[in-house]
Amino acid sequence: MEATINAHMPGLVARVTVSEGEFVKKGQTVAVINCMKTELAVISEYEGKVKQIVAKEWDEMDVGSSMIILELDEGKLGHV
């Protein structure tokens, strides 16, 4: 099963802090968005392996823009 981590605010991607294949824990910072000279963390609501990084540094994000696709950890689905 997959889950998508989306931008929660408009702005530019300052950096992505995970790599494809990396395991992500719930509550982990996966990216940072720069909005009006303020950097805000994008936090994962899920646990799983990074399947695809959609957003790259300096990409412009709108609210709800896809950033990262996770392959969910089947053993942790009860915690999603």
C-alpha positions as CSV (number, residue, x, y, z in Angstrom):
1,M,0.0,0.0,0.0
2,E,1.2,3.5,-0.8
3,A,0.7,6.9,0.8
4,T,1.6,10.3,-0.5
5,I,3.1,13.1,1.6
6,N,1.8,16.4,0.3
7,A,2.8,20.0,0.8
8,H,0.8,21.6,3.6
9,M,1.5,25.1,2.5
10,P,2.5,27.0,-0.7
11,G,6.2,27.8,-1.2
12,L,9.5,26.6,-2.6
13,V,11.1,23.3,-1.7
14,A,14.2,24.3,0.3
15,R,15.4,20.8,0.6
16,V,14.3,17.1,0.7
17,T,15.8,15.4,3.8
18,V,15.2,11.8,2.8
19,S,16.4,9.6,-0.1
20,E,14.7,7.0,-2.2
21,G,14.8,3.6,-0.4
22,E,15.2,5.2,3.0
23,F,12.8,4.1,5.8
24,V,10.8,7.0,7.3
25,K,9.2,7.0,10.7
26,K,6.0,8.7,11.6
27,G,6.8,12.3,12.8
28,Q,10.0,12.4,10.8
29,T,10.9,15.6,8.8
30,V,11.0,14.6,5.1
31,A,11.3,18.0,3.5
32,V,11.4,21.7,4.2
33,I,9.3,24.3,2.4
34,N,10.4,28.0,2.3
35,C,7.4,30.3,2.4
36,M,7.9,34.1,2.8
37,K,11.5,33.6,4.0
38,T,10.3,31.1,6.7
39,E,11.3,27.5,6.6
40,L,8.7,25.0,7.7
41,A,9.2,21.3,8.0
42,V,7.1,18.7,6.2
43,I,6.4,15.9,8.6
44,S,5.5,12.3,7.6
45,E,2.2,11.0,9.0
46,Y,3.2,7.5,8.0
47,E,5.9,4.9,8.5
48,G,7.4,3.3,5.4
49,K,10.0,3.2,2.7
50,V,10.5,6.1,0.3
51,K,9.4,4.8,-3.0
52,Q,9.6,8.0,-5.0
53,I,10.6,11.6,-4.4
54,V,8.3,13.8,-6.6
55,A,9.4,17.2,-5.4
56,K,13.0,18.5,-6.0
57,E,14.8,21.5,-4.5
58,W,13.4,24.8,-5.8
59,D,10.1,23.2,-7.0
60,E,7.1,25.5,-6.4
61,M,4.5,23.8,-4.2
62,D,0.8,24.5,-3.8
63,V,-1.2,23.2,-0.8
64,G,-1.7,19.5,-1.6
65,S,1.1,19.1,-4.1
66,S,2.6,15.7,-4.0
67,M,6.1,15.6,-2.6
68,I,7.0,12.1,-1.6
69,I,5.5,8.6,-2.1
70,L,5.9,6.0,0.6
71,E,5.5,2.3,0.4
72,L,3.8,1.7,3.7
73,D,5.2,-0.7,6.3
74,E,2.6,-3.4,6.3
75,G,3.4,-4.3,9.9
76,K,2.6,-0.7,11.0
77,L,-0.7,-0.1,9.2
78,G,-2.6,-0.1,12.4
79,H,-0.6,3.1,13.4
80,V,-1.4,5.1,10.3
